Amino acid sequence: MYANYHTHTFRCGHATGTDEAFIKAAIDCGLMELGFSDHAPFRFPNGRETGNRIPTSMAEDYIFSLKALKEKYKNKIRIHIGFEMEYYPLYFEEMYSYTKALGAEYFILGQHFIKNEIPDLIDSNEHGHTAEQLSEYTKNIIGGIRTGKFLYVAHPDFFRFEADDALYSEEMTKICIEAKNADIPLELNLHNICQNPHFSGPIFLEAAAKIGNRIIFGMDAHAPHEVFVEASLNKGMYLVQKYHLNLIDRLDIHINSL
């Protein structure tokens, strides 16, 4: 595995380990590039900051720490500093401008909530979603792709929908077509791939294979030892071969093109 662009830090509240520990683990595993993409900080208009992302009070520390480590380890590994961020129609421009001004080099689209999160707090990974909610999720993903601001789409199959496989396939196909048209890769998320059959299921993979999307692995690391997990990579490679997916191993990050 050449690169992993999906890495979190302790600041989001559900990851552990120091920034430097992630980098050392990546070097030990032979990675050539490591991208940090923790959950983007944002204060909603009502003043609320949700507990699943970097607090705005820690945002500058995130950038400062990683810039220092990027320089320290520049002769051993390429470090990129970015954010994983949702597309919320009401708030996207403000979220993007704020995080870009902090010094982000890239963004990956990870839609954990649909519509605008606040006031529409609907978790994409819960059970029992309706067809209407699935449609809203698809609209968010497509809206995010069309901004042209994202490097790739993280876990496009994050949304749980168990009511109608045909409808789910239709919506995943819409996402795949939009990503293909925009030439944006889709992530095959390797986090818990061996334990959680919801991720990288056959419906999404069949759609991506049919449309011919570029696919990139993302470890979605929440601890240093998750920067590279051989069992997860092996399962990912098995799926790539089984579904004849168009796998790529790296991306060009052009800072000035964001």
C-alpha positions as CSV (number, residue, x, y, z in Angstrom):
1,M,0.0,0.0,0.0
2,Y,1.6,3.2,-1.2
3,A,-0.6,5.8,0.6
4,N,-3.4,6.3,3.1
5,Y,-5.2,9.7,3.0
6,H,-7.8,8.8,5.6
7,T,-6.4,9.3,9.1
8,H,-7.9,10.8,12.2
9,T,-6.4,12.2,15.4
10,F,-7.3,12.2,19.1
11,R,-8.9,15.7,18.7
12,C,-12.1,14.3,17.2
13,G,-12.8,12.5,20.5
14,H,-13.1,9.0,19.1
15,A,-9.5,8.3,18.0
16,T,-6.4,7.7,20.1
17,G,-2.7,8.2,19.8
18,T,-0.3,11.1,19.2
19,D,0.1,12.6,15.7
20,E,3.7,11.5,15.7
21,A,2.8,7.9,16.6
22,F,0.6,7.7,13.4
23,I,3.5,8.9,11.3
24,K,6.0,6.5,12.9
25,A,3.6,3.7,12.3
26,A,3.2,4.7,8.7
27,I,6.9,4.8,8.2
28,D,7.4,1.4,9.9
29,C,4.7,-0.1,7.6
30,G,6.4,1.2,4.5
31,L,3.8,3.9,3.4
32,M,5.2,6.6,1.2
33,E,2.4,9.1,1.9
34,L,0.2,9.7,4.9
35,G,-2.7,12.1,4.8
36,F,-4.4,13.3,7.9
37,S,-8.1,14.0,7.4
38,D,-9.7,14.4,10.8
39,H,-13.4,15.5,11.0
40,A,-13.6,19.2,10.1
41,P,-14.2,21.7,12.9
42,F,-17.3,23.8,12.6
43,R,-19.5,25.9,14.9
44,F,-23.1,25.9,13.7
45,P,-25.1,29.1,13.7
46,N,-26.8,28.2,16.9
47,G,-23.4,28.1,18.6
48,R,-23.3,24.3,18.8
49,E,-20.2,22.2,18.1
50,T,-21.0,18.5,17.7
51,G,-18.8,16.1,19.6
52,N,-17.8,14.0,16.6
53,R,-15.4,16.5,15.1
54,I,-12.4,18.6,16.0
55,P,-13.4,21.4,18.4
56,T,-12.7,24.8,16.9
57,S,-10.6,25.5,19.9
58,M,-8.2,22.8,18.7
59,A,-8.3,23.5,15.0
60,E,-5.1,25.6,14.9
61,D,-3.2,23.1,17.0
62,Y,-4.1,20.3,14.5
63,I,-2.6,22.3,11.7
64,F,0.4,23.5,13.6
65,S,1.3,20.1,15.0
66,L,1.1,18.4,11.6
67,K,3.0,21.1,9.8
68,A,5.9,20.7,12.3
69,L,5.8,16.9,11.9
70,K,5.6,17.2,8.1
71,E,8.9,19.1,8.2
72,K,10.5,16.8,10.7
73,Y,9.8,13.7,8.7
74,K,10.0,15.1,5.2
75,N,12.9,12.8,4.2
76,K,11.1,9.7,5.3
77,I,7.4,10.2,4.3
78,R,5.2,12.7,2.5
79,I,2.6,14.2,4.9
80,H,-0.6,15.9,3.8
81,I,-2.9,17.9,6.0
82,G,-6.6,17.9,5.2
83,F,-10.1,17.3,6.6
84,E,-12.9,14.9,6.2
85,M,-16.0,17.0,5.8
86,E,-19.7,16.6,5.0
87,Y,-21.6,18.5,2.3
88,Y,-24.4,20.5,4.0
89,P,-26.1,22.8,1.5
90,L,-26.8,25.5,4.2
91,Y,-23.3,25.6,5.7
92,F,-20.9,24.2,3.1
93,E,-19.4,27.5,1.9
94,E,-18.8,28.7,5.5
95,M,-17.3,25.3,6.5
96,Y,-15.1,25.2,3.4
97,S,-13.8,28.7,3.7
98,Y,-13.1,28.3,7.4
99,T,-11.1,25.1,7.1
100,K,-9.3,26.2,3.9
101,A,-8.2,29.3,5.7
102,L,-6.7,27.1,8.5
103,G,-4.3,25.6,6.0
104,A,-6.0,22.5,4.7
105,E,-4.3,20.9,1.7
106,Y,-7.2,18.7,0.7
107,F,-10.7,17.5,1.7
108,I,-12.4,14.1,1.5
109,L,-16.2,13.9,1.4
110,G,-17.5,11.8,4.3
111,Q,-21.3,12.2,4.7
112,H,-22.1,11.0,8.2
113,F,-25.4,12.9,8.5
114,I,-27.9,13.9,5.9
115,K,-29.5,17.2,4.9
116,N,-27.7,19.8,7.1
117,E,-27.0,17.8,10.3
118,I,-28.4,20.7,12.4
119,P,-31.3,21.0,12.7
120,D,-31.7,17.8,10.6
121,L,-29.8,15.3,12.9
122,I,-30.2,12.0,11.0
123,D,-27.2,9.6,11.4
124,S,-26.5,7.9,8.1
125,N,-25.2,4.7,9.8
126,E,-28.3,4.0,11.8
127,H,-30.9,1.3,11.0
128,G,-34.4,1.9,9.8
129,H,-33.9,4.7,7.3
130,T,-36.6,5.5,4.8
131,A,-36.4,5.8,1.0
132,E,-36.7,9.5,1.3
133,Q,-33.7,9.7,3.6
134,L,-31.7,7.5,1.3
135,S,-32.6,10.0,-1.5
136,E,-31.4,12.9,0.7
137,Y,-28.1,11.1,1.3
138,T,-27.6,10.7,-2.4
139,K,-28.4,14.3,-3.0
140,N,-25.8,15.4,-0.4
141,I,-23.1,13.2,-1.9
142,I,-23.8,14.4,-5.5
143,G,-24.0,18.0,-4.2
144,G,-20.6,17.6,-2.6
145,I,-19.1,16.1,-5.7
146,R,-20.3,19.0,-7.8
147,T,-18.5,21.6,-5.7
148,G,-15.3,20.3,-7.1
149,K,-13.6,20.8,-3.7
150,F,-13.1,17.1,-2.7
151,L,-10.2,14.8,-3.4
152,Y,-12.4,11.7,-3.2
153,V,-15.6,10.4,-1.7
154,A,-15.0,8.5,1.6
155,H,-17.1,5.4,2.4
156,P,-19.8,6.3,-0.2
157,D,-21.8,3.3,1.1
158,F,-21.9,4.6,4.7
159,F,-25.7,5.0,4.6
160,R,-27.6,2.0,6.0
161,F,-30.6,1.0,4.0
162,E,-32.0,-2.5,4.3
163,A,-35.6,-2.0,3.0
164,D,-35.2,-2.4,-0.8
165,D,-32.0,-3.6,-2.4
166,A,-33.1,-2.5,-5.9
167,L,-33.7,1.1,-4.7
168,Y,-30.4,1.0,-2.8
169,S,-28.6,-0.1,-6.0
170,E,-30.3,2.7,-8.0
171,E,-29.1,5.3,-5.5
172,M,-25.5,3.9,-5.3
173,T,-25.4,3.9,-9.1
174,K,-26.4,7.6,-9.2
175,I,-23.4,8.3,-6.9
176,C,-21.1,6.2,-9.0
177,I,-22.2,7.9,-12.2
178,E,-21.7,11.4,-10.7
179,A,-18.2,10.5,-9.4
180,K,-17.3,9.0,-12.8
181,N,-18.4,12.1,-14.6
182,A,-16.4,14.3,-12.2
183,D,-13.4,11.9,-12.3
184,I,-13.4,11.7,-8.5
185,P,-12.4,8.3,-7.0
186,L,-14.5,6.4,-4.5
187,E,-13.1,5.0,-1.4
188,L,-13.2,1.3,-0.5
189,N,-13.1,1.9,3.3
190,L,-10.8,-0.7,5.0
191,H,-11.8,0.2,8.6
192,N,-13.4,-2.8,10.1
193,I,-13.9,-4.4,6.7
194,C,-13.3,-7.8,8.1
195,Q,-15.9,-7.4,10.8
196,N,-18.6,-5.2,9.4
197,P,-20.4,-6.5,6.3
198,H,-22.3,-3.3,5.9
199,F,-19.2,-1.6,4.4
200,S,-18.1,-2.5,0.9
201,G,-21.1,-4.7,0.3
202,P,-21.9,-6.3,-3.1
203,I,-24.5,-3.7,-4.1
204,F,-22.1,-0.8,-4.0
205,L,-19.2,-2.8,-5.4
206,E,-21.3,-4.1,-8.3
207,A,-22.4,-0.5,-9.1
208,A,-18.8,0.8,-9.0
209,A,-17.6,-2.0,-11.2
210,K,-20.3,-1.5,-13.8
211,I,-19.7,2.3,-14.0
212,G,-16.0,1.9,-14.0
213,N,-15.2,4.2,-11.1
214,R,-11.6,4.7,-9.9
215,I,-11.3,3.1,-6.4
216,I,-8.8,4.0,-3.7
217,F,-8.3,2.3,-0.4
218,G,-8.7,4.3,2.8
219,M,-7.7,2.8,6.2
220,D,-9.8,5.3,8.1
221,A,-7.3,5.0,10.9
222,H,-8.4,6.0,14.4
223,A,-5.3,4.7,16.1
224,P,-1.6,4.3,15.0
225,H,-1.8,0.6,14.6
226,E,-4.7,1.1,12.1
227,V,-2.6,3.1,9.7
228,F,-1.9,-0.2,8.0
229,V,-3.8,-3.4,8.7
230,E,-2.7,-6.3,6.6
231,A,-5.9,-8.4,7.1
232,S,-8.0,-5.4,5.9
233,L,-5.8,-4.8,2.9
234,N,-6.0,-8.5,2.0
235,K,-9.8,-8.4,2.2
236,G,-9.8,-5.2,0.1
237,M,-7.6,-6.8,-2.6
238,Y,-9.9,-9.8,-2.6
239,L,-12.9,-7.6,-3.3
240,V,-11.0,-5.6,-6.0
241,Q,-10.2,-8.8,-7.8
242,K,-13.6,-10.4,-7.3
243,Y,-15.5,-7.3,-8.7
244,H,-12.8,-6.3,-11.2
245,L,-12.5,-2.8,-9.7
246,N,-10.3,-0.1,-11.1
247,L,-7.9,0.4,-8.1
248,I,-5.5,3.3,-7.9
249,D,-2.8,3.5,-5.1
250,R,-2.2,7.3,-4.9
251,L,-3.5,10.7,-5.7
252,D,-1.9,14.1,-6.7
253,I,-2.7,16.7,-4.1
254,H,-2.4,20.2,-5.7
255,I,-2.8,22.6,-2.8
256,N,-3.4,25.7,-4.9
257,S,-6.2,24.0,-6.9
258,L,-8.6,23.7,-4.0
